[in-house]
């Protein structure tokens, strides 16, 4: 089980700020693929992962990163300075 958090437009498209997921996904990309198969709203939110960033246990990571031992995955759009 892991917490999955959604921020900004990702949260708006999915309609949830967070959820607890029971998954066998081994990488972030595997998790994304699993989520996209759930429902159309996930498919839309994750249709372009180049427009997303991911953090594992609050550390920036990549979509090919392992989920072994990870308790929290957060998806969010790139942050801009200003």
Buried (B, 14 or more C-beta within 10 A) or exposed (E): EBBBBBBEEBBEBBEBEBEEBEBEBEBBBBBBEBBBEEEEBBEEBBEEBEEBBBBBEEEEBEBEBEBEEBEEBBBBEEEEEE
